[in-house]
Amino acid sequence: MNSLWKQIIIRTTLHDESGKAYSSYALAKGYREFIILLKRHVKDFFLIGIGILSATFGFKGFLLTNHFIDGGATGISLLVSALTDIPLYILIIGVNIPFVILGYRIMGQAFAIKTALAITGLSICLATITFPDVTRDNLLVAVFGGFFLGAGIGLSVRGGAVIDGTEVLAIYLSRKLGTTIGDIIIIINVMIFSAAAYFLGIEVALYSMITYLAASRTLDFIVEGIDEYIGVTIVSSRSEKMRQMIIDKMGRGVTVYSGKKGYGKRGETKEFDIIYTVITRLELNKLNTEIQKIEPTAFVVMNSVKDTKGGMIKKRPLKH
């Protein structure tokens, strides 16, 4: 391993600026983690890039011409753009700035940076890329505009970022008020569509609700039916490291079960610990990366959790 690679690994993976000597094993382990992180980031930014292009096409190929809106921060931006002369690409950034700051507080620096880059990229695409109007049919505009916009948001979520910050606000308010994320999102969208009905007319508001439904269903499909919370069961030979990682790096609580693993033709059993934790959908990308670092072959089961009560899930994750 040449000197340049050693310095990169020491600074980015081992987080050491002192220049102290590391064993070949430590450097090899650091190199492996560095490659995992590099692959994850390349995949994330690819997904975010495709998501940005899809959302841009939904905006400029369908929604903007007919003044249809979506829910959330995107809907607020579209509504203000329809009522004023402010370009959408400026509003997309302006409306989402508070959500990026909030995301930094509750989700961490990496999430905030990715989200800021994704929103900036969307704004640049809206300002520079031109798409022709695909159709003038209102129903097709509502359905397919919502489809491409939802696909863009969903792909960005798969990449560990958001281009609509309403979800971050919903997570924050749900923790403060003790209600569900879904309830908060519904209340926000009722206010947005009520404003659309008042300022743009009932017909536009109704078509906009179709846009929102198409976008939300597409988003759910893209992220494989992801819900507010995800229950994660981890079966690993390195369960103690998994437990420590979830506590230290994810800032979440864990439940440890004593279990037996059956293997071989004769069904031999071996006792070991089973790890269970509950995380939010925006933390899933980070958890997968950390599991990959510790044991790529670990058996992981994920299931949808509609809501939780007690524990650490509705509290702010620890910062490290």
N, C-alpha and C positions, 0 to 999 in steps of 0.2 A: 504494500500500500504506500503510494508516494506521499510526500510531505503535504502537498496541497489538500489531498483527500483527508489526511489525518487532521489538519486544521479545521476543515469544514465540519467533520464529524464531531470534533471536540467542542466546537463553538455552537453548533446547531442542535446536536443530539445529546451530548453529555453536559452541555451548558456550563462549560468551564473556560474561563479566560486566563487562568493562572499559568498555563503552559506546562503543567506538571506531566510527568511521564505516565503513560497508561500501558498495561499489558496487552499482548496480542489478542487475548480473549476479550478484554474490555473494548478494544477498538473494533474487533469483528462483530461483537454484539451491537456496538454503536452504529456500525456500518449497516447492519441488517435493519435496525430501527429507522435509520436515515432513508433507506430504500423504500421501506413501508410507507413512511411519511411522504416521500417524494411521489410515489405512485398514487397515494390518496389525494394529494394536492392537485396533481395533473388531472385525475379523474374528476375531482370536484370542480375545477375551473372549466373543464370541457363541458360538464353538465350545466354549469351556470351560463356559459357562453351560448349553448344551444337554447337554454331557457330564455335568455335575453332576446335572441332572434325570434323565437316563437311569440313572445309577448309583444315585441315590436310589430310583427306581422298582424297579430290580433288587433292592435291599436290602429295602425295606419291602413290596413287592408279592409277593416270592417267597421270598428266602433266610432272612430272620429268623425267620419262623414255624416253619420246619422245621429250623433250626439248621444249615443247610448252609453251608459255607465256600468260599472261593476260595483261590488261592495268594497268595504275597507278603505285603506289609504289610496288605492288605485281609483276607487270610485270618487273619493273626495277630489283627487287631482282632475279627473275627467269632468266632474260637475263644475268646479271652479273654472276650468278651461273653456267649458261651454258657455259660461256666463260672463266671462271677461276676455280680454285680449292677451292674457298671459299665456305664453306657449306651454304646452304640456310637458316638454322636457325640463323646463325650469320648475314647474310645480311638482313633478315626480321627486326631485331632489329636496325641494323646500318642505313638502309635506312629510317626507320620511326622515328628515334629520332628527326630530325628537325621538323617533322609534329606534334609530341607530344608537343614539346615546343611551336610551333605555335598555337596548339589547346588550350594550357594553356592560351595564350595571348588573343585569340578571343572567346573561349567557356567557359573558367573558370577552376577552380581547379578540381572539381568533374569529369568533362569530361576527363581531361588530365590524372587523376589517373586511371580511368576505362580503357582508351585507352592504357596506359602503361602496365597495368596488362593483358589486352587482348592480346597485341602483345607479351609480355613476355610468356604468356601461350601458344600462338601459336608456338613460338620458341622452348619451352620445348617439346611440343608434336612432332614437326618435328624432334627433336634430339633423342627422346626416343621411339616413337611409330612406329611400322613397319606395313605396309600394303602391301599385294601382288599386283602385277600388274593385274588389272582387265581384260584389253584387250589390244591387240596390234593394233587394227584397228584405223587408224588415225582419222577418222571422229567421231567414238564413243569416243575416248580419248578427242577430242576437245569439243564435246557437253557435255558429262557427267563430264569431268574435270571442265568445266566452270559452269555447274549446281551446283556441290557441293561447288565449291569455292564461287560462287555468293550467295548460301544459307548461307554459313558461314559468309560472310560479312553482308548480310541482317539481320541475327539473332543478330549479334553484334550491328548493328545500332538500332534494336528494344530494345536492352539492354542498350542503351545510350553510346555506344563506337564505335570505328572503328578499324579494323585490316588492313586497307589500308588508309594511310593518305592523299591521293591525294585530296580527297573531301575537307579536311580542307584547303589545299593550294588553291584550286579553289575558296572557299568562300573568303579567304583573298585577292586573286588577283582580284576577281570580285569587291570587295569594293574599291580597290585601283585604278583599271583601268576603273570602271564604265561599265563593260561588264557583260554578264550573266555567271552563273556557268557552264552551259552546254557548252558554247563556250570555256571556259578555259580547261575543261576536254577533249574536242575533240582535241584541239591543243596539249595538253600533250600526248595523246594517238597516234596521228599522228606521233609525234617524236619518241615514243617508238617503234611503229611497223615499222617505216622506218629504225631504227637501227637494228631491228630483221631481216628485209629483207636483209640488208647489211651484217650482221655478220653470220646469221643462214641460209639464203637462202629464196627465194621467197615463196617456198612451205610451209615452217615452219611458215613464217609470215602470209600467208593466213589462215592456220589452226589456228594460234594464234588469228586472228581476229574473227574466229568462236567461239573460247573459250571466247573471250571478250564479244561477243554479247550474248552468252548463259549465262555468268555470270551476265551481266547487266540486262537482262530480268528477270532472277531468283531473283536478288536483288530487282527489282521493285515489283515483285510478293510477295515476303516475307514481304516487308514493306507496302503492300497494295497500290501500285501505288503511293507512295510518290514522290513528285516533289521537286524542289529547295526550294519553299516557300509554306507555308500552311496558308490559311486564316482561322481564328478561330472566330466564333460568340458564345458568351456566354450569355445565358438567365438565370439570377440568382436573387434570392431575396436579395442577398448580393452583389449587383453590385459594390458598392463603394469599398468594400474590394477586389473584383476581379480587379477593375481598379488599385488600389494602389499596388496590388501584381505584376501585369504586369509591372508597371512602376518601382517599387523598386527592385523586385527580378529578373525579366526577362530583365530589362533594355530596354524595348520596348515601343513605343508609342501606344496609344489606341484611338479609335473613339467611342464616346458614343452617341447612338441613344435614343430618347424618343419614347417608344412604349406602346402598350396595350396588355395585356395578357387575352385571352378569356378562361373561364373555367366554369364548371357546365353545367347542361342540358339546362338552359335558356341563356347560353352564356354571363354571367356576365363578365365585363371587369375591368381590374385594370391597372393603369398606372405604368410604371417602366422603368428603363434604360437598354438598350441592349449594351453589350460591344463587340467591334470588334478589332482584332489585327492581324498582319501578322508576322510570325516567320519563322526561317529556320527549316529544317527537323531535325537537330540535337538538337534543343531546345524543340521539341515536348514532349519528355519523361519527361523533367523537368516541363513543363507547366501542363501536366496531373496530376503530383504529387501535385503541388501547388493548383490546382483546387480541388483535392480530399480533401486536408486539410481544405479548406474553406467551400465547400458545395458539398458533394458527389453526391447529386441528381440534381445538376445544369444541364440544357439542353445545350449541346455543339455541335455545327455544325462545321465540318472541311471540307475545300475544297481546291483543288489544285490551286495554283497561279503560272503561268508560269514565270512571272517576275514582278518587281516593280520598281517604279521611285520616287525619293524623299523620304521624311520622314526619319525614323531612321533605316529602315530595313537593309540598306547597310552600316550602320555605326557600329562601335564597340559597343556592348552592355555595359551598365554601370556596374561597379563593386561595390559590396556591401559586 
